[in-house]
Amino acid sequence: MTGVGENQLISIQPDELKFLFELEKQSYCDLKVANKTEHYVAFKVKTTSPKKYFVRPNTGVIQPWDSCIIRVTLQAQREYPPDMQCKDKFLLQSTIVPPHTDVDELPQDTFTKDSGKTLTECKLKVSYISPSTTQRSSESGATNGDGQSSETISTIQRLKEERDAAVKQTQQLQHELETVRRRRNQRNSGNGLSLKLAAMVGLIGLIIGFILKLTLASPT
């Protein structure tokens, strides 16, 4: 089941979002979306659980025969779902737009259904992979020499690397935000000192001018 019909404007790989699920840790999955037409195609990603996932970009325009990568990040969760089963769903809508249309120029009704517009939809399921399951698969593959288990192990390793990269990216963004905040505070502090210094210089100038005036006014 690919979730992509023959009349679809785009193709999506993979056809299911798989996340390595560990408590208090992020994980992400990349989707490759390819435009299979000679037209400019706009897309929009929706999910049944918007608070759990971060999608970038969630809206975009793909040029003819081109493709793009959509990164879906599963936010860190505090508890396991029942039986590690996930009922979340994703919906990717696509429609033809005028040539050279920019994503910022898309009308608000671009992805609303009406009689004069071709709007295609693709549904994607979500599944969670437990680290304990991957460990059992690894042991089974080592014992039985099963090629499918080896493929599962490589998939899990990739998911781990992607999760670690997402965590590192989040930490880097937090560090950059903290740096910007510190610079802003320093700038505000510097402006305060500059105003005080300017006031002191002006006051000293007035005092010197007053002394000079008294000196020149005094009889010789």
MDTraj code that builds the backbone (N, CA, C; nanometers):
import mdtraj as md
import numpy as np

residues = "MET THR GLY VAL GLY GLU ASN GLN LEU ILE SER ILE GLN PRO ASP GLU LEU LYS PHE LEU PHE GLU LEU GLU LYS GLN SER TYR CYS ASP LEU LYS VAL ALA ASN LYS THR GLU HIS TYR VAL ALA PHE LYS VAL LYS THR THR SER PRO LYS LYS TYR PHE VAL ARG PRO ASN THR GLY VAL ILE GLN PRO TRP ASP SER CYS ILE ILE ARG VAL THR LEU GLN ALA GLN ARG GLU TYR PRO PRO ASP MET GLN CYS LYS ASP LYS PHE LEU LEU GLN SER THR ILE VAL PRO PRO HIS THR ASP VAL ASP GLU LEU PRO GLN ASP THR PHE THR LYS ASP SER GLY LYS THR LEU THR GLU CYS LYS LEU LYS VAL SER TYR ILE SER PRO SER THR THR GLN ARG SER SER GLU SER GLY ALA THR ASN GLY ASP GLY GLN SER SER GLU THR ILE SER THR ILE GLN ARG LEU LYS GLU GLU ARG ASP ALA ALA VAL LYS GLN THR GLN GLN LEU GLN HIS GLU LEU GLU THR VAL ARG ARG ARG ARG ASN GLN ARG ASN SER GLY ASN GLY LEU SER LEU LYS LEU ALA ALA MET VAL GLY LEU ILE GLY LEU ILE ILE GLY PHE ILE LEU LYS LEU THR LEU ALA SER PRO THR".split()
xyz = np.array([
    [0.0850, -0.1208, 0.0000],
    [0.0000, 0.0000, 0.0000],
    [0.0878, 0.1248, 0.0000],
    [0.0780, 0.2016, -0.1048],
    [0.1610, 0.3204, -0.1157],
    [0.0871, 0.4457, -0.0757],
    [-0.0450, 0.4426, -0.0825],
    [-0.1226, 0.5617, -0.0497],
    [-0.1188, 0.6642, -0.1609],
    [-0.0565, 0.6287, -0.2761],
    [-0.0464, 0.7209, -0.3887],
    [-0.1127, 0.6566, -0.5083],
    [-0.2221, 0.7138, -0.5537],
    [-0.2946, 0.6584, -0.6673],
    [-0.2325, 0.7008, -0.7990],
    [-0.2886, 0.6441, -0.9084],
    [-0.2350, 0.6751, -1.0405],
    [-0.2593, 0.8204, -1.0785],
    [-0.3629, 0.8800, -1.0233],
    [-0.3960, 1.0171, -1.0594],
    [-0.3325, 1.1181, -0.9652],
    [-0.2411, 1.0735, -0.8801],
    [-0.1755, 1.1641, -0.7871],
    [-0.0770, 1.2553, -0.8607],
    [-0.0647, 1.3765, -0.8100],
    [0.0288, 1.4727, -0.8694],
    [0.1704, 1.4494, -0.8199],
    [0.1825, 1.3895, -0.7015],
    [0.3131, 1.3707, -0.6406],
    [0.3288, 1.2266, -0.5930],
    [0.4535, 1.1866, -0.5722],
    [0.4827, 1.0576, -0.5113],
    [0.5543, 1.0823, -0.3791],
    [0.5328, 0.9923, -0.2823],
    [0.5878, 1.0101, -0.1481],
    [0.6631, 0.8853, -0.1063],
    [0.7839, 0.9046, -0.0574],
    [0.8640, 0.7939, -0.0046],
    [0.9230, 0.8329, 0.1308],
    [0.9145, 0.7460, 0.2322],
    [0.8412, 0.6189, 0.2335],
    [0.6910, 0.6431, 0.2476],
    [0.6129, 0.5355, 0.2397],
    [0.4671, 0.5489, 0.2468],
    [0.4159, 0.5359, 0.3896],
    [0.5074, 0.5259, 0.4870],
    [0.4699, 0.5188, 0.6280],
    [0.5773, 0.5874, 0.7118],
    [0.5337, 0.6663, 0.8084],
    [0.6268, 0.7358, 0.8969],
    [0.6654, 0.6438, 1.0125],
    [0.7949, 0.6161, 1.0246],
    [0.8433, 0.5286, 1.1309],
    [0.9380, 0.6062, 1.2223],
    [0.9099, 0.6006, 1.3524],
    [0.9900, 0.6736, 1.4497],
    [1.0456, 0.5776, 1.5546],
    [1.1729, 0.5940, 1.5862],
    [1.2307, 0.5219, 1.6992],
    [1.1823, 0.5902, 1.8264],
    [1.1033, 0.5188, 1.9060],
    [1.0364, 0.5803, 2.0209],
    [1.1127, 0.5516, 2.1494],
    [1.1634, 0.6582, 2.2116],
    [1.2255, 0.6508, 2.3431],
    [1.1763, 0.7694, 2.4253],
    [1.1498, 0.7463, 2.5521],
    [1.0975, 0.8523, 2.6378],
    [1.1947, 0.9691, 2.6469],
    [1.1382, 1.0907, 2.6473],
    [1.2152, 1.2142, 2.6639],
    [1.3179, 1.2366, 2.5529],
    [1.2963, 1.1753, 2.4368],
    [1.3905, 1.1938, 2.3260],
    [1.3141, 1.2206, 2.1969],
    [1.3684, 1.3112, 2.1168],
    [1.3080, 1.3399, 1.9874],
    [1.3488, 1.2346, 1.8851],
    [1.2672, 1.2219, 1.7824],
    [1.2997, 1.1349, 1.6701],
    [1.2376, 1.1961, 1.5453],
    [1.2976, 1.1721, 1.4309],
    [1.2387, 1.2309, 1.3110],
    [1.2447, 1.1353, 1.1928],
    [1.1607, 1.1649, 1.0952],
    [1.1526, 1.0858, 0.9730],
    [1.1448, 1.1814, 0.8547],
    [1.2222, 1.1541, 0.7502],
    [1.2220, 1.2383, 0.6307],
    [1.1325, 1.1776, 0.5230],
    [1.0528, 1.2626, 0.4608],
    [0.9688, 1.2222, 0.3485],
    [1.0207, 1.2886, 0.2212],
    [1.0390, 1.2109, 0.1179],
    [1.0769, 1.2666, -0.0120],
    [0.9512, 1.2805, -0.0972],
    [0.9181, 1.4039, -0.1326],
    [0.7984, 1.4328, -0.2110],
    [0.8419, 1.4763, -0.3508],
    [0.7992, 1.4024, -0.4522],
    [0.8407, 1.4305, -0.5896],
    [0.7211, 1.4718, -0.6747],
    [0.7393, 1.5768, -0.7531],
    [0.6378, 1.6251, -0.8469],
    [0.6479, 1.5412, -0.9747],
    [0.5392, 1.4717, -1.0079],
    [0.5408, 1.3822, -1.1232],
    [0.4790, 1.4464, -1.2479],
    [0.4619, 1.5785, -1.2455],
    [0.3947, 1.6459, -1.3566],
    [0.4816, 1.7564, -1.4148],
    [0.4299, 1.8162, -1.5242],
    [0.4980, 1.9298, -1.5865],
    [0.4462, 2.0618, -1.5306],
    [0.3671, 2.0566, -1.4248],
    [0.3095, 2.1755, -1.3642],
    [0.3781, 2.2066, -1.2307],
    [0.3558, 2.3283, -1.1836],
    [0.3968, 2.3641, -1.0474],
    [0.2908, 2.3083, -0.9517],
    [0.3353, 2.2384, -0.8501],
    [0.2424, 2.1731, -0.7577],
    [0.2677, 2.2222, -0.6149],
    [0.1613, 2.2668, -0.5505],
    [0.1691, 2.3098, -0.4103],
    [0.1234, 2.1947, -0.3209],
    [0.1861, 2.1837, -0.2021],
    [0.1476, 2.0781, -0.1092],
    [0.1297, 2.1354, 0.0314],
    [0.0523, 2.0642, 0.1105],
    [0.0301, 2.1013, 0.2501],
    [0.0192, 1.9729, 0.3323],
    [0.0874, 1.9713, 0.4486],
    [0.0877, 1.8538, 0.5354],
    [0.0007, 1.8807, 0.6579],
    [-0.0919, 1.7889, 0.6860],
    [-0.1772, 1.7975, 0.8036],
    [-0.1624, 1.6701, 0.8859],
    [-0.1881, 1.6790, 1.0157],
    [-0.1806, 1.5616, 1.1025],
    [-0.2918, 1.5661, 1.2067],
    [-0.3290, 1.4486, 1.2539],
    [-0.4336, 1.4406, 1.3559],
    [-0.3816, 1.4798, 1.4944],
    [-0.2483, 1.4892, 1.5087],
    [-0.1882, 1.5259, 1.6386],
    [-0.0836, 1.6354, 1.6181],
    [-0.1277, 1.7582, 1.5877],
    [-0.0325, 1.8658, 1.5549],
    [0.0605, 1.9036, 1.6702],
    [0.0209, 1.8769, 1.7949],
    [0.1055, 1.9141, 1.9078],
    [0.2211, 1.8161, 1.9284],
    [0.2101, 1.6973, 1.8717],
    [0.3133, 1.5954, 1.8912],
    [0.4234, 1.6042, 1.7870],
    [0.3928, 1.6653, 1.6714],
    [0.4875, 1.6627, 1.5604],
    [0.5204, 1.8044, 1.5120],
    [0.6449, 1.8163, 1.4666],
    [0.6895, 1.9420, 1.4060],
    [0.7252, 1.9116, 1.2615],
    [0.6561, 1.9766, 1.1676],
    [0.6741, 1.9487, 1.0248],
    [0.7387, 2.0687, 0.9572],
    [0.8499, 2.0448, 0.8886],
    [0.9191, 2.1531, 0.8174],
    [0.9678, 2.1033, 0.6820],
    [0.9230, 2.1645, 0.5705],
    [0.8142, 2.2633, 0.5667],
    [0.6794, 2.1920, 0.5661],
    [0.5783, 2.2562, 0.6210],
    [0.4450, 2.1963, 0.6181],
    [0.3658, 2.2412, 0.4954],
    [0.4153, 2.3447, 0.4269],
    [0.3551, 2.3918, 0.3022],
    [0.4672, 2.4307, 0.2066],
    [0.4486, 2.4041, 0.0782],
    [0.5528, 2.4388, -0.0175],
    [0.5040, 2.4261, -0.1604],
    [0.5897, 2.4662, -0.2541],
    [0.5623, 2.4558, -0.3975],
    [0.6796, 2.3829, -0.4622],
    [0.6495, 2.2783, -0.5398],
    [0.7523, 2.1992, -0.6065],
    [0.7468, 2.2263, -0.7562],
    [0.8602, 2.2544, -0.8150],
    [0.8679, 2.2801, -0.9584],
    [0.8451, 2.1508, -1.0362],
    [0.8151, 2.1607, -1.1668],
    [0.7907, 2.0413, -1.2487],
    [0.9059, 1.9418, -1.2428],
    [0.8740, 1.8157, -1.2184],
    [0.9686, 1.7031, -1.2150],
    [1.0758, 1.7196, -1.1075],
    [1.0501, 1.8051, -1.0134],
    [1.1461, 1.8268, -0.9046],
    [1.0965, 1.7554, -0.7781],
    [1.1725, 1.7650, -0.6708],
    [1.1341, 1.7006, -0.5454],
    [1.1849, 1.7821, -0.4279],
    [1.1355, 1.7518, -0.3089],
    [1.1816, 1.8180, -0.1876],
    [1.1732, 1.7199, -0.0708],
    [1.2400, 1.7548, 0.0383],
    [1.2415, 1.6713, 0.1574],
    [1.1602, 1.7401, 0.2678],
    [1.0669, 1.6669, 0.3255],
    [0.9890, 1.7158, 0.4391],
    [1.0355, 1.6410, 0.5633],
    [1.0777, 1.7133, 0.6641],
    [1.1240, 1.6496, 0.7885],
    [1.0127, 1.6573, 0.8937],
    [0.9712, 1.5411, 0.9410],
    [0.8690, 1.5321, 1.0448],
    [0.9361, 1.4886, 1.1751],
    [0.9298, 1.5741, 1.2763],
    [0.9959, 1.5465, 1.4036],
    [0.8927, 1.5111, 1.5099],
    [0.9128, 1.3963, 1.5711],
    [0.8292, 1.3550, 1.6844],
    [0.8871, 1.4185, 1.8103],
    [0.8090, 1.5040, 1.8757],
    [0.8563, 1.5701, 1.9961],
    [0.8764, 1.4677, 2.1084],
    [0.9634, 1.5014, 2.2032],
    [0.9907, 1.4117, 2.3154],
    [0.8624, 1.3842, 2.3940],
    [0.8361, 1.2565, 2.4178],
    [0.7151, 1.2151, 2.4891],
    [0.7495, 1.1673, 2.6302],
    [0.6551, 1.1832, 2.7228],
    [0.6783, 1.1480, 2.8626],
    [0.6254, 1.0100, 2.8997],
    [0.5472, 0.9493, 2.8112],
    [0.4957, 0.8160, 2.8419],
    [0.4786, 0.7364, 2.7139],
    [0.4824, 0.6040, 2.7279],
    [0.4669, 0.5171, 2.6128],
    [0.3189, 0.5045, 2.5757],
    [0.2893, 0.4926, 2.4466],
    [0.1505, 0.4672, 2.4065],
    [0.1135, 0.3230, 2.4384],
    [-0.0147, 0.2917, 2.4548],
    [-0.0563, 0.1536, 2.4839],
    [-0.0090, 0.0559, 2.3763],
    [0.0636, -0.0470, 2.4196],
    [0.1139, -0.1520, 2.3290],
    [0.2011, -0.0957, 2.2171],
    [0.2550, 0.0236, 2.2378],
    [0.3410, 0.0889, 2.1374],
    [0.2682, 0.1074, 2.0038],
    [0.1353, 0.1144, 2.0095],
    [0.0569, 0.1347, 1.8884],
    [0.0271, 0.2839, 1.8706],
    [0.0405, 0.3315, 1.7487],
    [0.0162, 0.4727, 1.7199],
    [-0.1017, 0.4860, 1.6249],
    [-0.1983, 0.5677, 1.6623],
    [-0.3167, 0.5907, 1.5794],
    [-0.3097, 0.7237, 1.5043],
    [-0.1965, 0.7918, 1.5136],
    [-0.1824, 0.9201, 1.4447],
    [-0.1816, 0.8995, 1.2940],
    [-0.2319, 0.9966, 1.2242],
    [-0.2349, 0.9927, 1.0773],
    [-0.1845, 1.1256, 1.0213],
    [-0.1276, 1.1172, 0.9010],
    [-0.0851, 1.2369, 0.8291],
    [-0.1585, 1.2420, 0.6953],
    [-0.1895, 1.3624, 0.6522],
    [-0.2555, 1.3846, 0.5241],
    [-0.1738, 1.4859, 0.4444],
    [-0.1373, 1.4471, 0.3236],
    [-0.0614, 1.5375, 0.2377],
    [-0.1484, 1.5738, 0.1179],
    [-0.1861, 1.6999, 0.1112],
    [-0.2691, 1.7491, 0.0019],
    [-0.1813, 1.8147, -0.1047],
    [-0.2223, 1.8038, -0.2296],
    [-0.1473, 1.8656, -0.3386],
    [-0.2423, 1.9166, -0.4450],
    [-0.2028, 2.0245, -0.5103],
    [-0.2846, 2.0839, -0.6158],
    [-0.1959, 2.1621, -0.7112],
    [-0.2400, 2.1774, -0.8352],
    [-0.1641, 2.2511, -0.9365],
    [-0.1829, 2.4013, -0.9147],
    [-0.0744, 2.4754, -0.9261],
    [-0.0782, 2.6215, -0.9105],
    [-0.0129, 2.6854, -1.0327],
    [-0.0354, 2.8154, -1.0555],
    [0.0239, 2.8834, -1.1704],
    [0.1777, 2.8753, -1.1685],
    [0.2408, 2.8783, -1.2854],
    [0.3869, 2.8706, -1.2930],
    [0.4552, 2.9805, -1.2112],
    [0.5686, 2.9441, -1.1533],
    [0.6532, 3.0363, -1.0764],
    [0.5831, 3.0930, -0.9521],
    [0.4828, 3.0225, -0.9038],
    [0.4160, 3.0654, -0.7814],
    [0.5068, 3.0398, -0.6618],
    [0.5175, 3.1384, -0.5741],
    [0.5963, 3.1232, -0.4520],
    [0.5051, 3.0788, -0.3384],
    [0.5627, 3.0091, -0.2411],
    [0.4810, 2.9575, -0.1310],
    [0.4133, 3.0704, -0.0540],
    [0.4767, 3.1873, -0.0470],
    [0.4176, 3.3010, 0.0237],
    [0.3027, 3.3645, -0.0535],
    [0.2900, 3.3273, -0.1806],
    [0.1859, 3.3862, -0.2639],
    [0.0617, 3.2974, -0.2748],
    [0.0608, 3.1838, -0.2056],
    [-0.0521, 3.0919, -0.2163],
    [-0.1771, 3.1525, -0.1519],
    [-0.2905, 3.1536, -0.2213],
    [-0.4154, 3.2039, -0.1621],
    [-0.4589, 3.1166, -0.0444],
    [-0.5387, 3.1721, 0.0424],
    [-0.5837, 3.0988, 0.1605],
    [-0.6700, 2.9786, 0.1250],
    [-0.7388, 2.9854, 0.0114],
    [-0.8268, 2.8762, -0.0272],
    [-0.7585, 2.7764, -0.1210],
    [-0.6248, 2.7753, -0.1224],
    [-0.5517, 2.6868, -0.2136],
    [-0.5869, 2.5405, -0.1907],
    [-0.6037, 2.5018, -0.0643],
    [-0.6252, 2.3607, -0.0333],
    [-0.7685, 2.3312, 0.0132],
    [-0.8611, 2.4166, -0.0264],
    [-1.0024, 2.3897, 0.0001],
    [-1.0634, 2.3241, -0.1238],
    [-1.1533, 2.2299, -0.0993],
    [-1.2129, 2.1552, -0.2098],
    [-1.3267, 2.2353, -0.2748],
    [-1.3190, 2.2471, -0.4054],
    [-1.4304, 2.3058, -0.4806],
    [-1.4369, 2.2401, -0.6175],
    [-1.5415, 2.2694, -0.6921],
    [-1.5663, 2.2001, -0.8189],
    [-1.4636, 2.2326, -0.9262],
    [-1.4034, 2.3484, -0.9199],
    [-1.3118, 2.3868, -1.0259],
    [-1.1652, 2.3621, -0.9960],
    [-1.1358, 2.2805, -0.8983],
    [-0.9966, 2.2605, -0.8588],
    [-0.9665, 2.1117, -0.8401],
    [-0.8485, 2.0717, -0.8857],
    [-0.8031, 1.9341, -0.8657],
    [-0.7191, 1.9289, -0.7386],
    [-0.7736, 1.8655, -0.6359],
    [-0.7043, 1.8559, -0.5080],
    [-0.6893, 1.7078, -0.4730],
    [-0.5655, 1.6595, -0.4733],
    [-0.5416, 1.5191, -0.4421],
    [-0.4906, 1.5060, -0.2989],
    [-0.5194, 1.3913, -0.2380],
    [-0.4814, 1.3694, -0.0993],
    [-0.4143, 1.2332, -0.0835],
    [-0.3186, 1.2278, 0.0048],
    [-0.2480, 1.1038, 0.0336],
    [-0.2393, 1.0873, 0.1849],
    [-0.2855, 0.9731, 0.2357],
    [-0.2838, 0.9467, 0.3791],
    [-0.1636, 0.8603, 0.4158],
    [-0.0989, 0.8953, 0.5255],
    [0.0189, 0.8227, 0.5725],
    [-0.0033, 0.7767, 0.7166],
    [0.0291, 0.6521, 0.7438],
    [0.0207, 0.5995, 0.8785],
    [0.1501, 0.6262, 0.9549],
    [0.1422, 0.6116, 1.0863],
    [0.2575, 0.6325, 1.1727],
    [0.2795, 0.5070, 1.2574],
    [0.4039, 0.4647, 1.2702],
    [0.4359, 0.3509, 1.3556],
    [0.5572, 0.3852, 1.4410],
    [0.5576, 0.3302, 1.5624],
    [0.6682, 0.3504, 1.6561],
    [0.7504, 0.2229, 1.6664],
    [0.8804, 0.2396, 1.6750],
    [0.9711, 0.1266, 1.6891],
    [1.0369, 0.1353, 1.8256],
    [1.0265, 0.0274, 1.9043],
    [1.0828, 0.0245, 2.0389],
    [1.2280, -0.0207, 2.0351],
    [1.3164, 0.0413, 2.1143],
    [1.4569, -0.0022, 2.1197],
    [1.4705, -0.1481, 2.1597],
    [1.3818, -0.1973, 2.2487],
    [1.3882, -0.3377, 2.2902],
    [1.3573, -0.4303, 2.1737],
    [1.2644, -0.3881, 2.0878],
    [1.2312, -0.4668, 1.9692],
    [1.3494, -0.4742, 1.8743],
    [1.4199, -0.3635, 1.8612],
    [1.5364, -0.3625, 1.7722],
    [1.6461, -0.4527, 1.8261],
    [1.6595, -0.4589, 1.9580],
    [1.7617, -0.5434, 2.0170],
    [1.7297, -0.6910, 1.9924],
    [1.6004, -0.7291, 2.0083],
    [1.5610, -0.8669, 1.9815],
    [1.5809, -0.9021, 1.8347],
    [1.5522, -0.8073, 1.7460],
    [1.5716, -0.8313, 1.6029],
    [1.7183, -0.8520, 1.5719],
    [1.8039, -0.7758, 1.6398],
    [1.9473, -0.7883, 1.6196],
    [1.9963, -0.9258, 1.6625],
    [1.9490, -0.9725, 1.7807],
    [1.9904, -1.1030, 1.8291],
    [1.9388, -1.2136, 1.7382],
    [1.8136, -1.1992, 1.6893],
    [1.7563, -1.2978, 1.5991],
    [1.8321, -1.3028, 1.4678],
    [1.8706, -1.1858, 1.4180],
    [1.9447, -1.1820, 1.2931],
    [2.0808, -1.2447, 1.3068],
    [2.1457, -1.2245, 1.4223],
    [2.2778, -1.2815, 1.4439],
    [2.2688, -1.4330, 1.4555],
    [2.1569, -1.4845, 1.5087],
    [2.1432, -1.6286, 1.5283],
    [2.1003, -1.6990, 1.4009],
    [2.0003, -1.6405, 1.3307],
    [1.9420, -1.7075, 1.2162],
    [2.0022, -1.6646, 1.0838],
    [2.0789, -1.5536, 1.0845],
    [2.1352, -1.5041, 0.9593],
    [2.0284, -1.4544, 0.8660],
    [1.9240, -1.3973, 0.9184],
    [1.8104, -1.3503, 0.8389],
    [1.8432, -1.2160, 0.7777],
    [1.8334, -1.2066, 0.6441],
    [1.8646, -1.0812, 0.5775],
    [1.7671, -0.9724, 0.6120],
    [1.6409, -1.0086, 0.6353],
    [1.5398, -0.9087, 0.6692],
    [1.5709, -0.8439, 0.8035],
    [1.6237, -0.9239, 0.8989],
    [1.6611, -0.8687, 1.0286],
    [1.7749, -0.7698, 1.0129],
    [1.8689, -0.7991, 0.9253],
    [1.9791, -0.7066, 0.9003],
    [1.9274, -0.5747, 0.8458],
    [1.8269, -0.5851, 0.7594],
    [1.7671, -0.4623, 0.7051],
    [1.6983, -0.3831, 0.8151],
    [1.6324, -0.4550, 0.9066],
    [1.5664, -0.3878, 1.0191],
    [1.6684, -0.3187, 1.1072],
    [1.7809, -0.3854, 1.1310],
    [1.8867, -0.3272, 1.2145],
    [1.9396, -0.1987, 1.1516],
    [1.9635, -0.2009, 1.0208],
    [2.0152, -0.0808, 0.9538],
    [1.9129, 0.0322, 0.9599],
    [1.7842, -0.0033, 0.9492],
    [1.6792, 0.0985, 0.9596],
    [1.6778, 0.1615, 1.0975],
    [1.6905, 0.0773, 1.2002],
    [1.6903, 0.1274, 1.3378],
    [1.8123, 0.2147, 1.3626],
    [1.9262, 0.1723, 1.3099],
    [2.0479, 0.2524, 1.3270],
    [2.0312, 0.3896, 1.2629],
    [1.9671, 0.3913, 1.1460],
    [1.9441, 0.5194, 1.0778],
    [1.8500, 0.6068, 1.1599],
    [1.7472, 0.5447, 1.2166],
    [1.6525, 0.6209, 1.2976],
    [1.7199, 0.6779, 1.4218],
    [1.8104, 0.6000, 1.4812],
    [1.8838, 0.6497, 1.5978],
    [1.9696, 0.7701, 1.5613],
    [2.0390, 0.7590, 1.4470],
    [2.1235, 0.8697, 1.4032],
    [2.0398, 0.9939, 1.3741],
    [1.9238, 0.9738, 1.3124],
    [1.8366, 1.0868, 1.2824],
    [1.7837, 1.1492, 1.4114],
    [1.7491, 1.0654, 1.5086],
    [1.6989, 1.1174, 1.6359],
    [1.8071, 1.1990, 1.7064],
    [1.9305, 1.1444, 1.7090],
    [2.0404, 1.2166, 1.7730],
    [2.0678, 1.3490, 1.7028],
    [2.0570, 1.3484, 1.5698],
    [2.0781, 1.4722, 1.4945],
    [1.9706, 1.5746, 1.5272],
    [1.8456, 1.5277, 1.5432],
    [1.7369, 1.6193, 1.5781],
    [1.7581, 1.6795, 1.7158],
    [1.8036, 1.5966, 1.8105],
    [1.8311, 1.6468, 1.9455],
    [1.9432, 1.7497, 1.9420],
    [2.0479, 1.7191, 1.8661],
    [2.1610, 1.8114, 1.8559],
    [2.1187, 1.9435, 1.7912],
    [2.0314, 1.9340, 1.6900],
    [1.9833, 2.0550, 1.6233],
    [1.9017, 2.1413, 1.7190],
    [1.8197, 2.0758, 1.8009],
    [1.7395, 2.1491, 1.8992],
    [1.8284, 2.2188, 2.0009],
    [1.9321, 2.1490, 2.0483],
    [2.0238, 2.2080, 2.1449],
    [2.0987, 2.3268, 2.0846],
    [2.1360, 2.3137, 1.9564],
    [2.2054, 2.4241, 1.8906],
    [2.1150, 2.5471, 1.8783],
    [1.9874, 2.5241, 1.8444],
    [1.8932, 2.6359, 1.8342],
    [1.8739, 2.7032, 1.9698],
    [1.8671, 2.6239, 2.0762],
    [1.8525, 2.6804, 2.2097],
    [1.9753, 2.7632, 2.2467],
    [2.0933, 2.7137, 2.2085],
    [2.2166, 2.7877, 2.2370],
    [2.2201, 2.9202, 2.1614],
    [2.1769, 2.9163, 2.0328],
    [2.1753, 3.0388, 1.9529],
    [2.0771, 3.1410, 2.0107],
    [1.9613, 3.0926, 2.0564],
    [1.8637, 3.1827, 2.1168],
    [1.9181, 3.2457, 2.2439],
    [1.9898, 3.1670, 2.3238],
    [2.0486, 3.2191, 2.4467],
    [2.1564, 3.3233, 2.4157],
    [2.2351, 3.2977, 2.3087],
    [2.3384, 3.3932, 2.2687],
    [2.2769, 3.5250, 2.2248],
    [2.1689, 3.5157, 2.1449],
    [2.0996, 3.6373, 2.0996],
    [2.0434, 3.7138, 2.2183],
    [1.9869, 3.6409, 2.3145],
    [1.9290, 3.7052, 2.4326],
    [2.0367, 3.7786, 2.5130],
    [2.1538, 3.7145, 2.5272],
    [2.2630, 3.7784, 2.6007],
    [2.3123, 3.9041, 2.5298],
    [2.3258, 3.8949, 2.3974],
    [2.3726, 4.0126, 2.3212],
    [2.2741, 4.1276, 2.3342],
    [2.1449, 4.0932, 2.3312],
    [2.0426, 4.1972, 2.3440],
    [2.0510, 4.2652, 2.4803],
    [2.0719, 4.1839, 2.5852],
    [2.0834, 4.2396, 2.7199],
    [2.2070, 4.3286, 2.7315],
    [2.3183, 4.2813, 2.6710],
    [2.4410, 4.3617, 2.6742],
    [2.4226, 4.4933, 2.5998],
    [2.3498, 4.4853, 2.4853],
    [2.3276, 4.6066, 2.4067],
    [2.2433, 4.7065, 2.4848],
    [2.1395, 4.6552, 2.5509],
    [2.0559, 4.7437, 2.6310],
    [2.1334, 4.8042, 2.7466],
    [2.2208, 4.7225, 2.8083],
    [2.3037, 4.7729, 2.9177],
    [2.4015, 4.8776, 2.8679],
    [2.4577, 4.8516, 2.7471],
    [2.5516, 4.9477, 2.6896],
    [2.4852, 5.0793, 2.6563],
    [2.3610, 5.0748, 2.6085],
    [2.2887, 5.1975, 2.5788],
    [2.2655, 5.2791, 2.7048],
    [2.2373, 5.2094, 2.8159],
    [2.2165, 5.2797, 2.9427],
    [2.3426, 5.3498, 2.9882],
    [2.4566, 5.2818, 2.9750],
    [2.5841, 5.3433, 3.0139],
    [2.6163, 5.4618, 2.9248],
    [2.5860, 5.4479, 2.7934],
    [2.6141, 5.5579, 2.7008],
    [2.5339, 5.6816, 2.7375],
    [2.4083, 5.6637, 2.7738],
    [2.3256, 5.7779, 2.8123],
    [2.3796, 5.8440, 2.9386],
    [2.4212, 5.7632, 3.0360],
    [2.4771, 5.8191, 3.1595],
    [2.6060, 5.8954, 3.1301],
    [2.6908, 5.8348, 3.0442],
    [2.8172, 5.9002, 3.0100],
    [2.7915, 6.0319, 2.9374],
    [2.6942, 6.0330, 2.8453],
    [2.6625, 6.1558, 2.7716],
    [2.6124, 6.2635, 2.8663],
    [2.5326, 6.2247, 2.9650],
    [2.4803, 6.3206, 3.0619],
    [2.5921, 6.3801, 3.1453],
    [2.6879, 6.2935, 3.1859],
    [2.8009, 6.3419, 3.2666],
    [2.8876, 6.4378, 3.1862],
    [2.9128, 6.4022, 3.0591],
    [2.9950, 6.4900, 2.9745],
    [2.9256, 6.6245, 2.9562],
    [2.7939, 6.6196, 2.9327],
    [2.7206, 6.7452, 2.9157],
    [2.7242, 6.8306, 3.0414],
    [2.7113, 6.7674, 3.1583],
    [2.7148, 6.8413, 3.2851],
    [2.8513, 6.9037, 3.3090],
    [2.9564, 6.8246, 3.2795],
    [3.0928, 6.8780, 3.2952],
    [3.1148, 6.9952, 3.2015],
    [3.0596, 6.9840, 3.0782],
    [3.0739, 7.0935, 2.9820],
    [3.0066, 7.2201, 3.0321],
    [2.8896, 7.2072, 3.0922],
    [2.8189, 7.3233, 3.1462],
    [2.8980, 7.3880, 3.2595],
    [2.9559, 7.3037, 3.3462],
    [3.0345, 7.3573, 3.4592],
    [3.1568, 7.4323, 3.4087],
    [3.2271, 7.3710, 3.3102],
    [3.3474, 7.4388, 3.2560],
    [3.3086, 7.5694, 3.1898],
    [3.1962, 7.5670, 3.1135],
    [3.1512, 7.6908, 3.0469],
    [3.1175, 7.7984, 3.1484],
    [3.0552, 7.7596, 3.2585],
    [3.0189, 7.8563, 3.3621],
    [3.1440, 7.9152, 3.4262],
    [3.2460, 7.8297, 3.4518],
    [3.3719, 7.8774, 3.5117],
    [3.4420, 7.9747, 3.4177],
    [3.4475, 7.9390, 3.2876],
    [3.5106, 8.0276, 3.1897],
    [3.4396, 8.1626, 3.1823],
    [3.3062, 8.1575, 3.1880],
    [3.2284, 8.2800, 3.1823],
    [3.2578, 8.3690, 3.3012],
    [3.2682, 8.3096, 3.4202],
    [3.3018, 8.3851, 3.5391],
    [3.4425, 8.4440, 3.5284],
    [3.5335, 8.3627, 3.4735],
    [3.6722, 8.4092, 3.4606],
    [3.6805, 8.5287, 3.3650],
    [3.6115, 8.5183, 3.2518],
    [3.6177, 8.6279, 3.1556],
    [3.5452, 8.7510, 3.2076],
    [3.4430, 8.7327, 3.2873],
    [3.3651, 8.8472, 3.3386],
    [3.4343, 8.9195, 3.4517],
    [3.5297, 8.8525, 3.5203],
    [3.5969, 8.9137, 3.6356],
    [3.6913, 9.0226, 3.5873],
    [3.7063, 9.1365, 3.6639],
    [3.7967, 9.2458, 3.6231],
    [3.9410, 9.2022, 3.6273],
    [4.0216, 9.2464, 3.5357],
    [4.1635, 9.2121, 3.5296],
    [4.2433, 9.3105, 3.6146],
])
top = md.Topology()
chain = top.add_chain()
for i, resn in enumerate(residues, 1):
    res = top.add_residue(resn, chain, resSeq=i)
    for name in ("N", "CA", "C"):
        top.add_atom(name, md.element.get_by_symbol(name[0]), res)
traj = md.Trajectory(xyz[None], top)
